[in-house]
Each structure stands twice: as structure tokens, then as C-alpha cells.
Amino acid sequence: MTFSVVARCAETGMFGVAISSSSPAVAARCAFARAGVGAVASQNITDPALGPATLDAMQAGEGAQAAIARVRDTAPFMDYRQLLAIDVQGGTAIHSGRHALGIWSDAAGRDAIAAGNLLASDRVPQAMVDAFETAPGHLGDRLMVALQAGLAAGGEAGPVHSAGMLVCDAASWPVVDLRCDWTTACPIETLAQAWQVYRPQMAAYVQRALDPRAAPSYGVPGNE
């Protein structure tokens, strides 16, 4: 009931996740990233605790493969989980339990890994990785292209209702955390529209946090 891509920008060191599902608020429960450490998606009968646990293992010095193996060997009910990660070196890993729903598959590429369950086609993750690898621009642009490619390749077996994108950079907070938590229209299109609005303002919001004296105004009353 979910398809996602987890990725790194080799040039900037940013990490990010883009994800969509028929379930509500998928990004709130399934997308995790940490500056200087990596990114994780925890999906398929989701346990949100697996994301931070995998990031903690990578922050302690383990690569994605070792971190996923540690979580797989210690967390309960892993036969029901799908967990994918990318580390600071661009290494990728995935665990898909034997109770993953419906058609499920995964694909790894250069600085990206994608996976899904209850898919319309097992080709969806490869389409996402291929799109990410060939897309130009900011990591957020590339994640968005990958998510749209997954939808174009069939996406989930049924209609999707939520989507989200999470990106971390050097700051301790995400520089992008955009979500469409529920719609009967296309959440991926809604997310793409939100990204187009947010993208040109992203650096200014970081500047506001680091030094508000130098931050630009966007015409908000009281903030001229």
C-alpha cells in the first residue's frame, strides 16, 4: 500500500525521502532523515520506531546494510515490515518481510533505493530509481520526479491518498517537510504544487533560523 524512494545528493550531502500511499498521513509515520547520517523509509504495516532505530545505528557508525541487519535481528514482527535505508557513503539496504503485502519489489541505484508493496507492477521501484538518477536539480526536484515516475509506472494497486517529501541538509531540522495527508484527488500532484511554492523560499526560511537580521520578508503583515 506504499511506494517510496530514499536518496542522497552526493554533491551537497542532503538526504531525503519521497513517499505515497493509499493510507492517510503516510509521511508522518514512514519517512525519516537525519543530517549527516542518512535517510530511512519504514513501511508495510508500519512500525515508526524502526526509522529512528536505523538512523541511530548509522549515526553510531554502521553502514546501511549493517544498520538494517541490526534492526531486522532485534525488532519484533519484522516479517511484516519493509525497511529501506541509505547511509552517508551512499550505501543502500532493504529488508522486505515475507508478509509484505501484495506485489512488492525494490530497486537500488546510484545514491537511491526505492521499494513498494501492494504495487500495480513490480517495475515501479526501478522506474523510480531510473528517474531519480537521470533527473537534474535539487534533491527535492529529483525526489519529486522519482515519485511521479512511480505513479506513472502504475504506483499502488489502488488509488493513493497521501504523499510526502522530507529532506535534511546541514541544519538539525528538516529543510523540507511537505505533506498531503489526505485527498481523493492526486496527492502526488498536490505535493508537487506545494514543492513548487516552497522551493524558492526554502533558503530564506533557513536564513531566518540562522540569522533573522539578514532574512528576507515575503510581505506578511508585520514582517515588512
HUFENWO-V791680 format. One record per pair of residues at least 6 apart in sequence whose ideal C-beta (glycine too) atoms are under 8 Angstrom apart, sorted by the first residue. I is the first residue (numbers start at 1). GAP is how many residues later the second one is. If there is no record, write none. Layout:
i=I gap=GAP
i=I gap=GAP
This chain:
i=1 gap=20
i=1 gap=21
i=1 gap=22
i=1 gap=43
i=1 gap=100
i=1 gap=101
i=1 gap=116
i=1 gap=117
i=1 gap=155
i=1 gap=157
i=2 gap=17
i=2 gap=18
i=2 gap=19
i=2 gap=21
i=2 gap=24
i=2 gap=28
i=2 gap=41
i=2 gap=42
i=2 gap=80
i=2 gap=114
i=2 gap=115
i=2 gap=116
i=2 gap=154
i=3 gap=16
i=3 gap=17
i=3 gap=18
i=3 gap=111
i=3 gap=112
i=3 gap=113
i=3 gap=114
i=3 gap=116
i=3 gap=121
i=3 gap=122
i=3 gap=125
i=3 gap=144
i=3 gap=147
i=3 gap=152
i=3 gap=153
i=4 gap=13
i=4 gap=14
i=4 gap=15
i=4 gap=16
i=4 gap=26
i=4 gap=27
i=4 gap=37
i=4 gap=39
i=4 gap=80
i=4 gap=110
i=4 gap=111
i=4 gap=112
i=5 gap=12
i=5 gap=13
i=5 gap=14
i=5 gap=107
i=5 gap=108
i=5 gap=109
i=5 gap=120
i=5 gap=123
i=5 gap=124
i=5 gap=127
i=5 gap=138
i=5 gap=141
i=5 gap=142
i=5 gap=145
i=6 gap=9
i=6 gap=10
i=6 gap=11
i=6 gap=33
i=6 gap=34
i=6 gap=35
i=6 gap=78
i=6 gap=79
i=6 gap=80
i=6 gap=86
i=6 gap=106
i=6 gap=107
i=6 gap=108
i=7 gap=8
i=7 gap=9
i=7 gap=10
i=7 gap=32
i=7 gap=79
i=7 gap=104
i=7 gap=105
i=7 gap=106
i=7 gap=125
i=7 gap=132
i=7 gap=135
i=7 gap=136
i=7 gap=139
i=8 gap=6
i=8 gap=7
i=8 gap=8
i=8 gap=30
i=8 gap=31
i=8 gap=78
i=8 gap=80
i=8 gap=82
i=8 gap=103
i=8 gap=104
i=8 gap=131
i=9 gap=6
i=9 gap=7
i=9 gap=102
i=9 gap=129
i=9 gap=130
i=9 gap=133
i=10 gap=80
i=10 gap=101
i=12 gap=127
i=12 gap=157
i=13 gap=23
i=13 gap=75
i=13 gap=156
i=13 gap=157
i=14 gap=125
i=14 gap=153
i=14 gap=154
i=14 gap=155
i=14 gap=161
i=15 gap=18
i=15 gap=19
i=15 gap=20
i=15 gap=22
i=15 gap=23
i=15 gap=24
i=15 gap=71
i=15 gap=124
i=15 gap=152
i=15 gap=153
i=16 gap=17
i=16 gap=23
i=16 gap=123
i=16 gap=124
i=16 gap=127
i=16 gap=149
i=16 gap=150
i=16 gap=151
i=16 gap=152
i=16 gap=160
i=17 gap=10
i=17 gap=13
i=17 gap=14
i=17 gap=15
i=17 gap=16
i=17 gap=22
i=17 gap=23
i=17 gap=24
i=17 gap=126
i=17 gap=147
i=17 gap=148
i=17 gap=149
i=18 gap=125
i=18 gap=126
i=18 gap=128
i=18 gap=129
i=18 gap=145
i=18 gap=146
i=18 gap=147
i=18 gap=148
i=19 gap=7
i=19 gap=8
i=19 gap=11
i=19 gap=12
i=19 gap=22
i=19 gap=24
i=19 gap=128
i=19 gap=144
i=19 gap=145
i=19 gap=146
i=20 gap=6
i=20 gap=127
i=20 gap=130
i=20 gap=131
i=20 gap=135
i=20 gap=136
i=20 gap=140
i=20 gap=142
i=20 gap=143
i=20 gap=144
i=20 gap=167
i=20 gap=168
i=20 gap=171
i=21 gap=9
i=21 gap=22
i=21 gap=135
i=21 gap=139
i=21 gap=140
i=21 gap=141
i=21 gap=142
i=22 gap=96
i=22 gap=134
i=22 gap=136
i=22 gap=137
i=22 gap=138
i=22 gap=139
i=22 gap=140
i=23 gap=138
i=23 gap=139
i=24 gap=137
i=24 gap=138
i=24 gap=157
i=24 gap=158
i=25 gap=137
i=25 gap=154
i=25 gap=156
i=25 gap=157
i=26 gap=17
i=26 gap=136
i=26 gap=137
i=26 gap=138
i=27 gap=135
i=27 gap=136
i=27 gap=137
i=27 gap=138
i=27 gap=139
i=27 gap=150
i=27 gap=152
i=27 gap=154
i=28 gap=136
i=28 gap=151
i=28 gap=153
i=29 gap=13
i=29 gap=17
i=29 gap=19
i=30 gap=11
i=30 gap=12
i=30 gap=13
i=30 gap=16
i=30 gap=18
i=30 gap=21
i=31 gap=10
i=31 gap=20
i=31 gap=133
i=31 gap=134
i=31 gap=135
i=32 gap=7
i=32 gap=8
i=32 gap=9
i=32 gap=10
i=32 gap=19
i=32 gap=20
i=32 gap=22
i=32 gap=23
i=32 gap=134
i=33 gap=6
i=33 gap=7
i=33 gap=22
i=33 gap=133
i=33 gap=134
i=33 gap=135
i=33 gap=141
i=34 gap=21
i=34 gap=24
i=34 gap=25
i=34 gap=134
i=35 gap=133
i=35 gap=134
i=35 gap=135
i=35 gap=136
i=35 gap=137
i=36 gap=52
i=36 gap=134
i=37 gap=18
i=37 gap=21
i=37 gap=22
i=37 gap=50
i=37 gap=51
i=38 gap=16
i=38 gap=17
i=38 gap=20
i=38 gap=26
i=38 gap=29
i=38 gap=47
i=38 gap=48
i=38 gap=49
i=38 gap=50
i=39 gap=46
i=39 gap=47
i=39 gap=127
i=39 gap=129
i=40 gap=10
i=40 gap=11
i=40 gap=14
i=40 gap=15
i=40 gap=43
i=40 gap=44
i=40 gap=45
i=41 gap=10
i=41 gap=42
i=41 gap=43
i=41 gap=44
i=41 gap=74
i=42 gap=6
i=42 gap=8
i=42 gap=9
i=42 gap=12
i=42 gap=39
i=42 gap=40
i=42 gap=41
i=43 gap=38
i=43 gap=39
i=43 gap=40
i=43 gap=72
i=43 gap=73
i=43 gap=74
i=44 gap=36
i=44 gap=37
i=44 gap=38
i=44 gap=52
i=44 gap=53
i=44 gap=56
i=44 gap=57
i=44 gap=60
i=44 gap=73
i=45 gap=32
i=45 gap=35
i=45 gap=36
i=45 gap=54
i=45 gap=56
i=46 gap=35
i=47 gap=28
i=47 gap=30
i=47 gap=34
i=49 gap=26
i=50 gap=21
i=50 gap=25
i=50 gap=31
i=50 gap=33
i=53 gap=18
i=53 gap=22
i=54 gap=13
i=54 gap=14
i=54 gap=17
i=54 gap=29
i=54 gap=31
i=55 gap=12
i=57 gap=9
i=57 gap=10
i=57 gap=13
i=57 gap=14
i=58 gap=6
i=58 gap=9
i=58 gap=27
i=58 gap=29
i=58 gap=30
i=62 gap=8
i=62 gap=25
i=63 gap=24
i=63 gap=26
i=63 gap=28
i=63 gap=30
i=64 gap=21
i=64 gap=22
i=64 gap=23
i=64 gap=27
i=64 gap=28
i=64 gap=29
i=65 gap=26
i=65 gap=28
i=67 gap=18
i=67 gap=20
i=67 gap=26
i=68 gap=15
i=68 gap=16
i=68 gap=17
i=68 gap=25
i=68 gap=26
i=68 gap=27
i=69 gap=24
i=71 gap=7
i=71 gap=12
i=71 gap=24
i=72 gap=6
i=72 gap=11
i=72 gap=23
i=75 gap=6
i=78 gap=17
i=78 gap=19
i=79 gap=18
i=79 gap=19
i=79 gap=20
i=80 gap=17
i=80 gap=19
i=80 gap=20
i=81 gap=14
i=81 gap=16
i=82 gap=12
i=82 gap=13
i=82 gap=14
i=82 gap=15
i=82 gap=18
i=82 gap=22
i=82 gap=33
i=82 gap=35
i=83 gap=11
i=83 gap=12
i=84 gap=8
i=84 gap=9
i=84 gap=10
i=84 gap=11
i=84 gap=22
i=84 gap=29
i=84 gap=30
i=84 gap=31
i=85 gap=7
i=85 gap=8
i=85 gap=9
i=85 gap=28
i=86 gap=6
i=86 gap=25
i=86 gap=26
i=86 gap=27
i=90 gap=20
i=90 gap=21
i=92 gap=16
i=92 gap=20
i=92 gap=21
i=93 gap=20
i=94 gap=12
i=94 gap=14
i=94 gap=19
i=94 gap=21
i=96 gap=8
i=96 gap=10
i=96 gap=19
i=96 gap=21
i=100 gap=17
i=101 gap=16
i=101 gap=17
i=102 gap=15
i=102 gap=16
i=102 gap=17
i=102 gap=55
i=103 gap=14
i=103 gap=15
i=103 gap=16
i=103 gap=17
i=103 gap=18
i=103 gap=19
i=103 gap=54
i=104 gap=11
i=104 gap=12
i=104 gap=13
i=104 gap=14
i=104 gap=15
i=104 gap=18
i=105 gap=10
i=105 gap=11
i=105 gap=14
i=105 gap=17
i=105 gap=18
i=105 gap=19
i=105 gap=20
i=105 gap=21
i=106 gap=7
i=106 gap=8
i=106 gap=9
i=106 gap=10
i=106 gap=19
i=107 gap=6
i=107 gap=7
i=107 gap=8
i=107 gap=18
i=107 gap=19
i=107 gap=21
i=107 gap=22
i=108 gap=6
i=108 gap=21
i=109 gap=20
i=109 gap=21
i=109 gap=23
i=109 gap=24
i=110 gap=23
i=111 gap=21
i=111 gap=22
i=112 gap=16
i=112 gap=17
i=112 gap=20
i=112 gap=21
i=112 gap=34
i=113 gap=16
i=114 gap=10
i=114 gap=11
i=114 gap=12
i=114 gap=14
i=114 gap=15
i=114 gap=18
i=114 gap=32
i=114 gap=36
i=115 gap=10
i=116 gap=8
i=116 gap=9
i=116 gap=34
i=116 gap=40
i=118 gap=38
i=118 gap=39
i=118 gap=40
i=119 gap=35
i=119 gap=36
i=119 gap=37
i=119 gap=38
i=120 gap=33
i=120 gap=34
i=120 gap=35
i=120 gap=36
i=120 gap=37
i=121 gap=32
i=121 gap=33
i=123 gap=30
i=123 gap=31
i=124 gap=26
i=124 gap=29
i=124 gap=30
i=124 gap=31
i=125 gap=25
i=127 gap=22
i=127 gap=23
i=127 gap=25
i=127 gap=26
i=128 gap=18
i=128 gap=19
i=128 gap=21
i=128 gap=22
i=128 gap=25
i=129 gap=17
i=130 gap=19
i=131 gap=14
i=131 gap=15
i=131 gap=17
i=131 gap=18
i=131 gap=19
i=132 gap=10
i=132 gap=11
i=132 gap=13
i=132 gap=14
i=132 gap=17
i=135 gap=6
i=135 gap=7
i=135 gap=10
i=135 gap=11
i=136 gap=6
i=138 gap=61
i=139 gap=28
i=140 gap=25
i=140 gap=27
i=140 gap=36
i=140 gap=55
i=140 gap=59
i=140 gap=62
i=141 gap=54
i=141 gap=58
i=143 gap=22
i=143 gap=24
i=144 gap=21
i=144 gap=47
i=144 gap=48
i=144 gap=51
i=147 gap=16
i=147 gap=18
i=147 gap=41
i=147 gap=44
i=148 gap=40
i=148 gap=44
i=151 gap=9
i=151 gap=35
i=151 gap=37
i=160 gap=26
i=160 gap=27
i=160 gap=28
i=161 gap=21
i=161 gap=22
i=161 gap=23
i=161 gap=26
i=162 gap=17
i=162 gap=18
i=162 gap=19
i=162 gap=20
i=162 gap=21
i=162 gap=25
i=163 gap=16
i=163 gap=17
i=163 gap=24
i=163 gap=25
i=163 gap=27
i=163 gap=28
i=164 gap=13
i=164 gap=14
i=164 gap=15
i=164 gap=16
i=164 gap=17
i=164 gap=27
i=165 gap=11
i=165 gap=12
i=165 gap=13
i=165 gap=14
i=165 gap=26
i=165 gap=30
i=166 gap=8
i=166 gap=10
i=166 gap=11
i=167 gap=7
i=167 gap=8
i=167 gap=9
i=167 gap=10
i=168 gap=6
i=168 gap=7
i=169 gap=6
i=169 gap=37
i=171 gap=35
i=171 gap=38
i=171 gap=39
i=173 gap=36
i=175 gap=27
i=175 gap=30
i=175 gap=31
i=176 gap=19
i=176 gap=22
i=176 gap=26
i=178 gap=13
i=178 gap=16
i=178 gap=17
i=178 gap=20
i=179 gap=12
i=180 gap=7
i=180 gap=8
i=180 gap=10
i=180 gap=11
i=180 gap=14
i=183 gap=7
i=201 gap=17
i=204 gap=11
i=204 gap=12
i=204 gap=14
i=207 gap=7
i=207 gap=8
i=207 gap=9
i=208 gap=7
i=217 gap=6
i=217 gap=7
